[in-house]
Amino acid sequence: METAARVAAALVKKMVTNTLPYKIFLNINLPDLPLSEIKGIEITRLARASHINTVEEGSHGRQKYYWLERQMINDTADSGTDIRAIEQGRVSITPLYFHRSDRPPHDILNPLCADILQRLQHR
C-alpha cells in the first residue's frame, strides 16, 4: 500500500503543474512490491486478457449460494502491455481515451513517467 500511495502522490504533484490533454484518463497499475524493488514506469496499452467465469451452486441448509470463479485463459502478456509491465516489476500507466483518435503523442506522457520515477527515487 505504501508503494501505491507514493506513486499516487508523485503523480498528483506532477499533474498539478502539467495537465493532461482533454478527455484522457490514466489507468495506473502497480506490482505488489516494495518501492525499492520497482524497476521503472512504462506507458502501456491494455493487454488482451481472456477470462472464463464458472458458477458453482451450493447450499448451506436451506440457503442456496453461488460461488463465482474466474480463471484466466490467455496467460501470456505481450510486450508493451499493462500486464507485462506488472509482471516485470514496473508501474504501468495506460492512457484511456473517449475516442480512438484522441491519442496524445508519447512526448507528453514519457516526461510524466520520468519525472514520477525521479521523485520516487529521491525519497
SULQUIJO-V183864 format. One record per residue. N is the residue number from 1. RES is the residue in three letters. PHI is phi in whole degrees, 0 to 359 (none if undefined). Layout:
[[N/RES/PHI] [N/RES/PHI]]
This chain:
[[1/MET/none] [2/GLU/296] [3/THR/298] [4/ALA/298] [5/ALA/296] [6/ARG/293] [7/VAL/296] [8/ALA/298] [9/ALA/297] [10/ALA/296] [11/LEU/294] [12/VAL/297] [13/LYS/300] [14/LYS/290] [15/MET/287] [16/VAL/295] [17/THR/267] [18/ASN/234] [19/THR/260] [20/LEU/278] [21/PRO/301] [22/TYR/303] [23/LYS/68] [24/ILE/234] [25/PHE/248] [26/LEU/249] [27/ASN/264] [28/ILE/248] [29/ASN/233] [30/LEU/235] [31/PRO/289] [32/ASP/279] [33/LEU/224] [34/PRO/295] [35/LEU/306] [36/SER/295] [37/GLU/259] [38/ILE/291] [39/LYS/265] [40/GLY/150] [41/ILE/231] [42/GLU/226] [43/ILE/283] [44/THR/232] [45/ARG/242] [46/LEU/291] [47/ALA/284] [48/ARG/262] [49/ALA/277] [50/SER/243] [51/HIS/231] [52/ILE/234] [53/ASN/254] [54/THR/236] [55/VAL/236] [56/GLU/251] [57/GLU/263] [58/GLY/216] [59/SER/216] [60/HIS/234] [61/GLY/69] [62/ARG/268] [63/GLN/269] [64/LYS/271] [65/TYR/219] [66/TYR/233] [67/TRP/256] [68/LEU/265] [69/GLU/235] [70/ARG/240] [71/GLN/235] [72/MET/279] [73/ILE/272] [74/ASN/264] [75/ASP/258] [76/THR/256] [77/ALA/255] [78/ASP/288] [79/SER/300] [80/GLY/88] [81/THR/262] [82/ASP/299] [83/ILE/294] [84/ARG/297] [85/ALA/301] [86/ILE/296] [87/GLU/300] [88/GLN/264] [89/GLY/81] [90/ARG/246] [91/VAL/286] [92/SER/253] [93/ILE/242] [94/THR/249] [95/PRO/289] [96/LEU/245] [97/TYR/235] [98/PHE/288] [99/HIS/231] [100/ARG/302] [101/SER/277] [102/ASP/272] [103/ARG/279] [104/PRO/281] [105/PRO/292] [106/HIS/298] [107/ASP/292] [108/ILE/274] [109/LEU/273] [110/ASN/300] [111/PRO/297] [112/LEU/299] [113/CYS/297] [114/ALA/298] [115/ASP/292] [116/ILE/298] [117/LEU/299] [118/GLN/297] [119/ARG/298] [120/LEU/291] [121/GLN/285] [122/HIS/263] [123/ARG/254]]
